[in-house]
């Protein structure tokens, strides 16, 4: 079965794209950030009086992005253990990698997904992490 996946359990995409797309047994997630579903707030972001971002909490953002990925997977009929490939984008590799890597190890224990971590200068919204994932759906899904 091929199809587009959208869910209210994950933050609204910031562009004209779905949360995920099923193609046969494969599930391709769009980039998922740490915004909170519903409010679209970014956990751990601290702004000055003029609204400029002055600090962020990478641990809070990691926990939220993992929850958002899980929500999209579940809405698609997949599970955390169905992940086969994860690409992670960090805006400050030297500052955030150790914390992210520790939390990744906790959340992905038992998941044998391939992983690539890339440092980028910026992401489309004031977030410090984004995940791009591919999963294989159970044969009964669809």
Sine and cosine of phi, psi and omega as CSV:
sin_phi,cos_phi,sin_psi,cos_psi,sin_omega,cos_omega
0.00,0.00,0.71,-0.70,0.09,-1.00
-0.95,-0.30,0.62,-0.78,0.02,-1.00
-0.05,-1.00,0.34,-0.94,0.02,-1.00
-1.00,-0.03,0.63,-0.78,0.00,-1.00
-0.88,-0.47,0.78,-0.63,0.12,-0.99
-0.72,-0.70,0.59,-0.81,0.01,-1.00
-0.54,-0.84,0.58,-0.82,0.09,-1.00
-0.98,0.18,-0.15,0.99,-0.02,-1.00
-0.99,0.16,-0.12,0.99,0.05,-1.00
-0.85,-0.53,0.34,-0.94,0.02,-1.00
-0.88,0.48,0.52,-0.85,0.05,-1.00
-0.88,0.47,0.74,-0.68,0.06,-1.00
-0.83,0.55,0.52,-0.85,-0.02,-1.00
-1.00,0.07,0.05,1.00,0.02,-1.00
-0.59,-0.81,-0.17,-0.98,-0.04,-1.00
-1.00,0.05,0.95,0.30,0.01,-1.00
-0.44,-0.90,0.39,-0.92,0.01,-1.00
-0.99,0.10,0.17,-0.99,0.11,-0.99
-0.91,0.42,-0.61,0.79,-0.02,-1.00
-0.37,-0.93,0.19,-0.98,0.05,-1.00
-0.62,-0.78,0.78,-0.62,0.08,-1.00
-1.00,0.01,0.73,-0.68,0.12,-0.99
-0.70,-0.71,0.97,-0.24,-0.10,-0.99
0.88,0.47,-0.81,-0.59,-0.01,-1.00
-1.00,-0.01,-0.04,1.00,-0.05,-1.00
-1.00,-0.07,0.56,-0.83,0.06,-1.00
-0.81,-0.59,0.86,-0.51,0.00,-1.00
-0.94,-0.33,0.90,-0.44,0.04,-1.00
-1.00,0.03,0.65,-0.76,0.17,-0.99
-0.93,0.36,0.22,-0.98,0.06,-1.00
-0.83,0.56,0.74,-0.67,-0.04,-1.00
-0.89,-0.45,0.81,-0.58,0.04,-1.00
-0.96,-0.28,-0.07,-1.00,-0.09,-1.00
-1.00,-0.06,0.31,0.95,0.03,-1.00
-0.92,0.40,0.53,-0.85,0.00,-1.00
-0.99,0.15,0.72,-0.69,0.06,-1.00
-0.86,0.52,0.61,-0.79,0.01,-1.00
1.00,0.02,-0.93,0.36,-0.07,-1.00
-0.99,0.14,-0.42,0.91,-0.08,-1.00
0.92,0.40,0.16,0.99,0.05,-1.00
-0.91,0.42,0.47,-0.88,0.02,-1.00
-0.96,-0.28,0.93,-0.37,-0.07,-1.00
-0.87,0.49,0.67,-0.74,0.08,-1.00
0.99,0.13,-0.06,1.00,0.03,-1.00
-0.98,0.18,0.70,-0.72,0.05,-1.00
-0.86,-0.51,0.79,-0.61,-0.04,-1.00
-0.91,-0.42,0.48,-0.88,0.09,-1.00
-0.99,0.13,-0.04,-1.00,-0.06,-1.00
-0.88,0.48,-0.41,0.91,0.01,-1.00
-1.00,-0.04,0.07,1.00,0.04,-1.00
1.00,0.06,0.09,1.00,0.02,-1.00
-0.98,0.18,0.66,-0.75,0.05,-1.00
-0.93,0.37,0.82,-0.58,0.01,-1.00
-0.90,-0.44,-0.31,0.95,0.03,-1.00
-0.31,-0.95,0.35,-0.94,0.08,-1.00
-0.53,-0.85,0.32,-0.95,-0.01,-1.00
-0.92,-0.40,0.97,-0.25,-0.06,-1.00
-0.91,0.42,-0.54,0.84,0.01,-1.00
-0.90,0.44,-0.71,0.71,0.03,-1.00
-0.89,0.47,-0.65,0.76,0.00,-1.00
-0.94,0.35,-0.62,0.78,0.05,-1.00
-0.88,0.47,-0.74,0.67,-0.02,-1.00
-0.87,0.50,-0.65,0.76,-0.02,-1.00
-0.95,0.32,-0.64,0.77,-0.01,-1.00
-0.91,0.40,-0.60,0.80,0.05,-1.00
-0.91,0.42,-0.66,0.76,0.04,-1.00
-0.89,0.45,-0.63,0.78,0.00,-1.00
-0.92,0.39,-0.66,0.75,0.05,-1.00
-0.88,0.47,-0.70,0.71,0.01,-1.00
-0.86,0.52,-0.66,0.75,0.00,-1.00
-0.89,0.45,-0.67,0.75,0.02,-1.00
-0.93,0.38,-0.68,0.74,0.04,-1.00
-0.85,0.53,-0.77,0.64,-0.04,-1.00
-0.89,0.46,-0.64,0.77,0.04,-1.00
-0.91,0.42,-0.36,0.93,-0.02,-1.00
-1.00,-0.07,-0.06,1.00,-0.06,-1.00
1.00,0.08,0.27,0.96,0.00,-1.00
-0.93,-0.37,0.19,-0.98,0.03,-1.00
-0.83,-0.56,0.25,-0.97,0.02,-1.00
-0.79,0.61,-0.65,0.76,-0.04,-1.00
-0.96,0.29,-0.12,0.99,0.06,-1.00
-0.99,0.10,-0.11,0.99,0.03,-1.00
-0.90,0.43,0.69,-0.72,0.04,-1.00
-0.86,-0.50,-0.34,0.94,-0.01,-1.00
-0.47,-0.88,0.75,-0.66,-0.01,-1.00
-0.75,-0.66,0.83,-0.55,0.13,-0.99
-0.94,-0.34,0.79,-0.62,-0.07,-1.00
-0.90,-0.43,0.74,-0.67,0.05,-1.00
-0.93,-0.37,0.83,-0.56,0.06,-1.00
-0.88,-0.47,0.69,-0.73,0.00,-1.00
-1.00,0.09,-0.23,0.97,0.06,-1.00
-0.60,-0.80,0.99,0.12,-0.08,-1.00
-0.84,0.53,-0.73,0.68,-0.08,-1.00
-0.92,0.40,-0.58,0.81,-0.01,-1.00
-0.98,0.20,-0.64,0.77,-0.25,-0.97
-0.96,-0.29,-0.24,0.97,-0.14,-0.99
-0.87,0.50,-0.71,0.70,-0.07,-1.00
-0.87,0.49,-0.70,0.71,0.01,-1.00
-0.92,0.40,-0.74,0.67,0.03,-1.00
-0.85,0.52,-0.71,0.70,-0.05,-1.00
-0.89,0.45,-0.64,0.77,0.05,-1.00
-0.89,0.45,-0.74,0.67,-0.01,-1.00
-0.93,0.38,-0.60,0.80,0.06,-1.00
-0.86,0.51,-0.73,0.68,-0.01,-1.00
-0.86,0.51,-0.63,0.77,0.03,-1.00
-0.91,0.41,-0.76,0.65,-0.09,-1.00
-0.97,0.25,-0.47,0.88,-0.07,-1.00
-0.97,-0.24,0.26,0.97,0.04,-1.00
-0.83,0.55,0.78,-0.62,0.00,-1.00
1.00,0.09,-0.10,0.99,0.03,-1.00
-0.99,-0.15,0.84,-0.54,-0.06,-1.00
-0.99,-0.15,0.68,0.74,0.02,-1.00
-0.98,0.20,0.58,-0.82,0.16,-0.99
-0.93,0.36,0.45,-0.89,-0.02,-1.00
-0.60,-0.80,0.64,-0.76,0.14,-0.99
-0.77,-0.64,0.71,-0.70,0.04,-1.00
-0.87,-0.49,0.80,-0.61,-0.09,-1.00
-0.83,-0.56,0.70,-0.72,0.11,-0.99
-1.00,0.03,0.76,-0.65,0.03,-1.00
-0.79,-0.61,0.38,-0.92,-0.03,-1.00
-0.98,0.18,-0.48,0.88,-0.02,-1.00
-0.33,-0.95,0.32,-0.95,0.11,-0.99
-0.83,-0.56,0.22,-0.98,-0.15,-0.99
-0.88,0.47,-0.42,0.91,0.06,-1.00
-0.81,-0.59,0.17,-0.99,-0.07,-1.00
-0.97,0.25,0.91,0.40,0.04,-1.00
-0.89,-0.46,0.37,-0.93,-0.04,-1.00
-0.97,-0.25,-0.16,0.99,-0.05,-1.00
-0.53,-0.85,0.57,-0.82,0.10,-0.99
-0.55,-0.83,0.60,-0.80,0.04,-1.00
-0.90,-0.44,0.62,-0.78,0.10,-0.99
-0.84,-0.54,0.87,-0.49,-0.16,-0.99
-0.80,-0.60,0.46,-0.89,0.13,-0.99
-0.79,-0.62,0.71,-0.70,0.04,-1.00
-0.77,-0.64,0.33,-0.95,0.11,-0.99
-0.92,-0.38,0.82,-0.58,-0.06,-1.00
-0.97,0.24,0.55,-0.83,0.11,-0.99
-0.86,0.52,0.52,-0.85,-0.08,-1.00
-0.88,0.47,-0.43,0.91,0.01,-1.00
-0.98,0.20,-0.26,0.97,-0.03,-1.00
-0.96,0.29,0.41,-0.91,0.20,-0.98
0.92,-0.39,0.00,0.00,0.00,0.00
